[in-house]
Amino acid sequence: MIAHLVLFRFKSGPGQADERLREMAQAMDELPDAIPAIVGWQHGCNLTADDDAWDYGLFAQFRSRDDLQSYFEHPAHVALLERWYEVAELRFADFETPQCRSI
């Protein structure tokens, strides 16, 4: 499995972006329906009140690097990414993981 982790920091600060956040969260909810390569999808607001914490996070899973690449190139992802760049700074990491297991 390939994990895709993204952290978002709002340019205007989280308190000033509440309506925009709701719009972005709804768009994030819809993305897995548009992109079949996504096999795992979780996102949400940060719960930690720390100055170093980022405001929003995404954790996505893909079966292969090819699937991750198709996600990057998919028009729905490209359009959403453009919207995010308007309102937030982004950092991401992609890494291989073993199959999910319960602990």
N, C-alpha and C positions, 0 to 999 in steps of 0.2 A: 504494500500500500504506500501511497505517497500522501503526505500531510502538507497542507498549505495553510500557514498561519499568517494572519494580517492584523496589525494594530493600527488604529485610527486615532488621531488627535485633532479635534475640531479647531479650525483657525480662529473662530470667534469665541471659543470657550463653550463648554457643554451647556451651561444655563441659557445661553443666547441662541442655541441651535435646536431647541426642543421640537419645533414644528418640522424643521428640516430633517431632524433625526427620525421622526415618525415616518416621513416620506421615504427616507433611505432604508429604514428597517423593513418597510413593506416591500420595497423593490428587492431587498436582499431575500425576503421570504419567497419571492416569485422566481428567483434565478434558477434553483434546482429543477423546476418544471420546464425551463427553457433549454437546459444543458444536460443531456443524458449522461455525460461523462462523470458528473458529480455523484458519488455514492455515499457521502456523509457531509452534513452541512449544519453547523451550529454558529450562532452569532448573538451578540447582545452587548448591553451597556456594562461598563466596568463598575464593579461594586466597591472598589477600594478607594477611599478618600485620601489619596496621597498625591502630592505635587508631581511626583515622578511617574505616576500611573497614566496610561493612555486611556482615552474615553470610550473606546468601542473595540470589540474584537471579533474575529472570524476564524473558525477552524473548519477546514474543508478536507475531504478525503477523495482520492482518486485511485483507480486500480493500477495505473501505470504512468510513466513519464509522458507517454504519448497522449494519454487522456488529460493530463495536466496541461500539456501544450494546446490541445484542442479547446480546453476551457479558456486559456489565455487569449486565444484567437477568435473565440465565439463572439459574434456581434452583440449579443445581449450582455456579455461580460465587459466588452470594450465600452459600450454605452454607459453601463453602471460605473465603471472605473472613472470615466470622464466626469461623471456627476460627483463622485467622491472627491476627486482632485480639486473641484471647485470649493469644497467646504472643509477639507481635512488634509492633514499631512499623513502619509502612510508609510509603514515599514512592514516588510514581509520576509518570511523564510519558508523554504520548501525542503522537506526531508523525507527519507524512506523510513517506514515503520513496519514492524511485524504486524500480522493480523491482530485485530483487537482481541483482547482477552479480559476476562473478569479476574479481579484480584481478591 
